[in-house]
Amino acid sequence: MMKKYGWFEYQEDPLRIRNYLTGQQLVISSMNEESGVTAYVGRYTDGELDQLVRFSFGNNAQNTKEFRFDYGDFLSEPPSYGHWRRIDDFIADALLCWPEYLEEMDRFFLCITGGWRSGVWQPQFRREFSSRKSGKPDQLTQYIIAEPYVIPLETPAPSAWRLVDVDHCATKASLKFERLPVSNVPYLSRNSPVEGFQGLVPFLERDDRAAYIIFSELWPASFRGEDPEPIFITHTSTKTSSLDSEAIRRAGLNWVLVLITGFANFRRVENFGLPSYSGNLYPETNRAL
């Protein structure tokens, strides 16, 4: 029996997960259950890449169900950035949308160990994702999901980042935007330097100086009135877009809100379509922008 969720088809005998738009697929060759943990071995393929993968599903330290995917379990040396992203993008979506687990559980987690960050491969880099339902299948028909994208294998790793600190930090800093004459939409010109914050607040600068993360504002706040929990506002700027993010320090540093505040260029999209959770396109959304 085949089940469909988003862009993915889940087929039994053999167990196969396939993105029917991109052709990417994971075919499971063996499953072994021991002490409450199910170990999977399979192959990821997409026409350009063929990679053995291993992962497992069981309880984590908090006794919550979790997929564990560690690149060190099947790679003996660091993969290229494009190689890693090609597998990582597929695996994260495919495992979190697995109907067998999604339909039976209120939520489960995916823990991925290993990845590229700040220009280098970090084998102990850990990320955790949560998968949970927002309703029954018939209630999800109006939800939209993003179109899949397959990153080129030759994609180079992004440049590293460095922290630029200040002796005395201001409580607020902002970028110098330009604005479109009619719509008043803010943007950063490709030909203008990114400025307006240097010397006022700490910021992260990418080595190619094409992207910045600026600690732009600090809001006083509290949790239920008893503990001070200031909210950090950061601004991220690249050559194509800029966005603001709010972060609060509760059980770690949690990003709670992201707002796009401006674009550096605009591209006409000829056609786009929005799918339902079951992978069917809504015809009325297949139009030009």
Secondary structure, 3 states (H helix, E strand, C coil): CEEEECCEEEECCCCEEEECCCCCEEEEEEEEEECCEEEEEEEEECCCCEEEEEEEEEECCCCCEEEEEEHHHCCCCCCCHHHHHHHHHHHHHHHHCCHHHHCCCCEEEEEEEEEEECCEEEEEEEEEEEEECCCCHHHCCCCCCCCCCCCCCCCCCCCCEEEECCCCCCCECCCCCEECCCCCCEECCCCCCCCCCCCCCCEEEECCCCCEEEEEEEECCEECCCEECCEEEEEEECCCEEEEEEEEECCCEEEEEEEEEEECCCCCCCCEEEECCCCCEEEEEEECC
